[in-house]
Amino acid sequence: MADALPTIRRVVTANGPDGRSRIVEDAPAKAIRTVAARPGYRAVNVWRTGESPASIASPDTTAEHHGVLPPKNGTILRIIDFPPEPKDPEELKRRVHATFGTIYDDAHHDQNTSRHPGMHTTETVDYAIVLEGEIWSVMDEGETLLRAGDVLVQRGTNHAWANRSAKTCRIAFVLIDGKF
């Protein structure tokens, strides 16, 4: 894709045996998921926790993660690149359904796609921070355009993401396990 964004650099810190802080990793994030049927779509799991309160010394478990949901009582930090949507509604539907069928099979995908084929809910509280580009947050009732620097707090509501622009949009998501 011509406007593909750069890789995600992940810098991880820890305290050494002497109790002094240090950088223990500085490299591209490795837990990357793509969907062949959705060119330009890239989801990068940057870090996750498996309990609350989170253990500061927990090892990296992002490679073990599957699906959209964080672990029970945990969190996940994910950065997603959303390519522009195709204009053909059937092509859009095919690409979005491939995403839910391939890497996000644990989300409740809404079968009523009259608003958008990506409508879904998760039992989470999500902080969505637009890093680059713009994207529409689509709700059952209404929608709003989010641009770089905007933050959306998603509280278990049915929603979809619609990139109607001509450029890739990058969003950082912090998903926190929740309950209805």
Steps between C-alpha positions, in 0.01 A plus 500: 500500500646833395423689822591220743610646831835413662540201728418537868809542717457344845723614785469300824649593836575298813694520823826306503625279785657811652161674509599755237272567205609415149376439148479125439358511148503748215381335180208477262194340660475138386139398574355614168177372348389567144206379294573394142151602389548851644815651348658769717328388822755438773440431870802512730467370855752708690452380860247318713439431865322197641380622836395804697689646662758420235826335600778739406746215444277290271669378183389596149203281398385684187603213271251275684209737451211408271188698425393853585426460872759547773558216747244468781575782749775621266579758235644517152666785316443464126579735213294453185553642153165538322540535123247704303174313449407379153208689345320176404279400799528129420880518488502689831276236655724218373816663638352583840345153540838345413654701785244381754525143372879496505637693798206635699272200536445568872323837446123502479460586132159659440322318219286809429743685278265773380719767667839342413619140446754539781249560779604309814511513879757393754460469875776754555576863570717625214708813461542571128763764417526609138871530422487578130231565239128509560221248552128492568376341822163351402236431769150352481381861511735752345868522423787742547820577314818454704833650397860468622512594868135414570412241766185289516396308812309190389291343779369168367288665231418364156732678256706490181795688355462653152801647320336704223815698425766427239777431758569235762388585854699378801331460838643387834251298706523412868240232571417431864299192595159608624154374582149599394 
